[in-house]
Amino acid sequence: MEGCHIVVTSWNARDEPRWAGIRFVCGVAESALNEKEWWGDKPQPMGFTMGVGECLLLGDKFYCLEKIEPDDVTFKATYQWATKHHDHIKPLP
């Protein structure tokens, strides 16, 4: 998404609150995703958790964690910057 690799390392789809363990890096070759060091020549990304409804800024869009199911973790492009000053966001159609 947006030139970034997102890797879901773990998730909890059974108990509330549901969460997903995420690591991501931007600006590396798409072919790096198939490598052991999928982060390319960048520092190895740190992991963190996200819950349903929480968002991650990639490029100029905010990708929100839409659902966490046993076999599916889904992100959706939900918002983008509304101004060039990055002080307001607006929903995507």
WOQUIPE-V925145 format. One record per residue. N is the residue number from 1. RES is the residue in three letters. PHI is phi in whole degrees, 0 to 359 (999 if undefined). D_LAST is the distance of its C-alpha to the last C-alpha in Angstrom with 1 decimal. Layout:
N;RES;PHI;D_LAST  N;RES;PHI;D_LAST
//
This chain:
1;MET;999;17.5  2;GLU;52;17.3  3;GLY;76;21.1  4;CYS;240;21.9  5;HIS;260;23.9  6;ILE;244;23.1  7;VAL;241;26.0  8;VAL;269;26.1  9;THR;268;29.8  10;SER;196;30.1  11;TRP;199;28.4  12;ASN;239;29.5  13;ALA;250;27.9  14;ARG;255;30.9  15;ASP;260;31.5  16;GLU;267;29.4  17;PRO;282;27.8  18;ARG;285;26.3  19;TRP;211;25.9  20;ALA;225;25.6  21;GLY;274;27.7  22;ILE;236;25.8  23;ARG;223;27.1  24;PHE;212;25.2  25;VAL;212;26.1  26;CYS;240;24.5  27;GLY;81;26.2  28;VAL;242;28.5  29;ALA;298;29.1  30;GLU;300;27.2  31;SER;296;30.7  32;ALA;295;31.5  33;LEU;300;29.4  34;ASN;271;32.3  35;GLU;265;34.9  36;LYS;300;36.5  37;GLU;262;35.4  38;TRP;295;31.8  39;TRP;274;31.1  40;GLY;65;33.2  41;ASP;268;35.2  42;LYS;275;33.2  43;PRO;298;34.6  44;GLN;301;34.0  45;PRO;290;30.9  46;MET;281;31.6  47;GLY;265;30.1  48;PHE;204;28.4  49;THR;250;26.9  50;MET;227;23.4  51;GLY;253;22.6  52;VAL;303;19.8  53;GLY;94;17.0  54;GLU;279;18.4  55;CYS;236;16.5  56;LEU;233;17.9  57;LEU;275;17.2  58;LEU;233;17.4  59;GLY;66;17.4  60;ASP;250;14.8  61;LYS;240;12.3  62;PHE;260;12.9  63;TYR;259;13.4  64;CYS;257;14.2  65;LEU;286;16.9  66;GLU;271;15.6  67;LYS;206;18.9  68;ILE;230;22.5  69;GLU;242;24.7  70;PRO;307;28.2  71;ASP;241;27.1  72;ASP;204;23.4  73;VAL;242;21.5  74;THR;240;17.8  75;PHE;255;15.4  76;LYS;223;11.6  77;ALA;294;9.6  78;THR;244;8.2  79;TYR;225;8.8  80;GLN;216;10.2  81;TRP;297;13.2  82;ALA;268;12.8  83;THR;229;16.4  84;LYS;287;18.9  85;HIS;273;21.1  86;HIS;56;18.8  87;ASP;245;19.5  88;HIS;215;16.1  89;ILE;242;12.8  90;LYS;223;9.4  91;PRO;292;6.5  92;LEU;278;3.8  93;PRO;293;0.0
//
